[in-house]
Each structure stands twice: as C-alpha cells, then as structure tokens.
C-alpha cells in the first residue's frame, strides 16, 4: 500500500571547478567550405591515413603545429567575491566586506575569422570578466554567447580589429584508434604548448550516470590549463576540444579526453541559430550487451544496445522500436555501447530522421525514426507521469532545473499534478536524464523523498513508501 507524508524544507546544490584548455588550426583554401553558420569544415574529400609503420618520426607534425598554435588562445576568467569579517558583523553589525578577485585560466580555439571562440564551460563558469590572449600577445575582452554545461562547451566572441586565424573542423566520426594527434593549449600558463599522442579510444564514457558522455580518449599529454584547447590530426583539422584528464593527482598520468568535433560543431551551430542547444532523443531505455547480459536475456548477440523500454510519445514508439530489439547501427555508424549511441544522437536535432538497424527475433530490420524533443517524452514512475521542463515552464515557476509532474495515474497523488520536482533523495534534478537514472536504480522496498515546487512558489517535501 502506497502512502506519502508531507514535510517542510528546502535544498541547495552547487559546484564547479576550472581545469584547462587547448586549440588548433589547419586547411588549404581549396579543401574547405563555409557553412551557413560561418564555421569552416573540411570538404567531402576521402579521408586518408598515412601508413607510418612503427617509425613515429615518419610523420611531420610541424605544419599542423605551426598553424594550430595561432588559432589557440589563452582564456582568463575573473570572478569577484566579498570577504566578510564575522567578528565585526557579530559585535558591531558591520555589513561591509572586502572585494576579492579570483583568476582562472584555460584555453580556447578560434573557429571563425570574425572572432568566435570555443572553450570549455568550466573554464569560464561564474566569470565576471573574460579575457583572451592570442598567440601574438594581443588581448581582447570576450563576450559569452552561450554554453552547454552537459557537454562542457562554451562559445565566446571577441571584436578584433583584424581577421583572425581560425581552426577548421574535421570529421570526428572518421577518426581512427591509433591515429596520431596533437594537443595544443596553455598548461600551467605555458603558452602555445604542443604535445603529441595517439587516439586511444573513441566514444569513451567516464560516468555511467551521464547519458551523453562520448569522448575521444588520447595519450597526448594534457594538464591543468589545457581545458578548452585543441585536439587536431596531422592535417591540422580540429577533431576535438580537450576537456579533462583521468588522474589521481590532478596532473597528466597517461590519458586525456576531448569532446568530439562533430558534437562541438553541432552545439555551436545551435547556440548561434537558436540561442540554446537543440537535443533530439530516441526515447528508449536499455543497456549494452556483453556475454553476461546476452546470457541473462537469452540472446546470441553480444554486441549492440538492448532496448528494455520504449518511452511513451517518443520517436522510438512512433517509429516502431520494440522492447527486446537490439540496436546494431544508427545510419552507417555501428553501435556497440551506449556512449556510441548517445554520441551519434547528440550530433542530431529534434525531427531529424535516422535509420535504426535492429536485430529482432534473429532478423535485421531497418526503421526510419524521427528524433523527439526531450520535452515531449514522458516517463512513468510509481503513479507519476514525468516530463522535462522547457523555457516557458522555467519562467513560469522561476526555476532553472527540475522535472514536471505532467499527470498522475494514482488519484491519491492528485495534488502533485502540475508541480515541479526539484530534487529526489537530495539529488538536484538537472533534467529528465537525472531523474530517470535515480528512479531506475531505486529498489521497490526503499522510500523515495522528493522536493516539489508549486505554481505559487511553495516548496514542499513528500515521502513515498
């Protein structure tokens, strides 16, 4: 028997830190084209790889390095805080304080001649002022155009008195494991530092709770200050934006990670055209296959993504995907992991149509599916029908996060309909992905504590048993 008890409270959550960055450049004039967003990409020429055998120095990195360092900038963010004196406040009611500035640094990549720059969101987060320094020592004040905190990408703009050298986007889908790459950035304030390595892995996810992680992993040395800088191939094409390192010490110990250029470019184009990131979703839940999972599910297939649930009102439901399907390919991209699936989906927009190849009852089937807007897809849990919130709902409720209780299937929860869930078990609901992850991991016999916000601005707590 389900019961719930109303309680009173509020919750807070915050956190952020800055790491590093780096950037890059390349391209012959007759091998590039400019799209409608003003971002330069490579042409559709066949992608070729150099056969270097076992001799590392058979490849000349100098041209790519020389071009790239001129497109990578040093990003400085300045934030201000007031330091108070609690003793003076207590005894004398003193309300003043001393203003203190903090400076964080990282890297960025110029992506257009008129001064658009891509960097990491964490490099400029909470900045009161942003300044960028070019390789020629010229400095400019930068304006923040937009951010995507989920993929840690930010877009800046400077008004320069001349056309700037810029990086040309390569096709990150064509990057091969074992391919030589260069990382360019400003680690430890060492400007225009170039390091070399190979692509160690693609579609790498470091946090299973983050449904959109799909990084390029490399062993090129990256350290604090490289964040936001460039990862380029030997032709000088930008194939990734360096974002993080895997380390127990905070410094480089062997592996670093970059947001693929195809995802980065799509985010930037969305910010330029729409002012925010347009994300399409398939509308499924499930997991990666391996020997153990295949045995449990009584499948012979050990690769692919198993569909355990098709979400209501989603493109997957309308396009004919079914529980028990195994997704093998999206268009021409082979799918072995959820990171590969989410990485490809994140290069698309709502209403884009993709061909999904599935294995169903031993036979392959291709289904054309139109991606849904996340706001249109609902998720059912314990008598509640949940939905993402859009900008209109955020403005109406005066909140930047949460999920909407669109409807209830249990009349005992009727008073919750139309309210916003701000947190579940003390975890801030950033979006529907966060809610689904938390709720999917709940065991049936455990209580669930949710914080909700009413249209009147009242914050309430409920406990479900």
C-alpha angles and dihedrals in degrees: 000000000000119000134166135198127208118227136171128245150100135231140213134199133175143149144142141152137188125236123168148283151211143188149201153201144202150133145113114243094243093052100056138073133192119228127210092272093059094247116132119227135176121272124254091261115139111275110240132188128210117240103226100164110203097323110102095190092058087089120073109220096176101092094048091045095048092050095043099051090061091058096047118088135195109241121206123186123193122200128181131215134175117236110208131199108232093193093056090044092051099045102030105021088242108175100181128098143182117263114231127192126212124198123206124185138202142134139274140188125232107227102177138034091239094062112270111152130190121209139147120290091228090057093063101024114138091001118158091191131019124199128180127199120204125217088258089059095252113140130206137182109245130214121216109235100178146320142217108205093184094063094026095239127141131182121216132183131207127188104225127184091231141031110280129221109252141192122250118224119241127200107267091191088068095053112118129214107251093030117137116251138176127220116207125189148101109281114183087355091298097143123223097005116174124198130176134215142129135270103267098185143343132224091022117175119197099181120042091200090063105079097193104051112124110150135175107237119211138169093221106126111262125174139172106304094039092088111120093019130123133279108195137176124233090273090060095250118148106243099162149003111237109238115161148355132225106233143134091210102044092246132091116290102161114303136062133174136222135191105244115252094237091058092043093050093049091050091050093048091050092051091049095047105031105018091238140046116281109212124188122197135197093218103231140123127207143099147259119280125237134152094282094046092045091052093049092048092043093239129142091208113093098178130063139047118297116218108222097167138013113212121234117260091008129136088246091059093046092045095054104256111155138198108268095034117131113216110220102168142010106209101314096334115107112226121214101148142026089248089060091047095048092041092058094043090053090063089061137071135222112288093022109135120228129182109237116200111204136179109229122176091338096311130099118237130182117217123187105218129185112219116241131225109252089230091063097053120087131205123206123215129166095331096321125110107209130197137178118258123239130208092272093056091044090055092046094052095034093234135121096206144033142081127264123241092221097177143346128228093193114065091210086073094049095120090060094062112116096015128120123242107221099178141003119209088345094307116124113241102229092170144329092285090061092049094049092049093051096043095044090057094051116112115226095244096052123095120238122218116201132183114212136189122213127211088255090060095253116147116215138174127221130186120206118201 
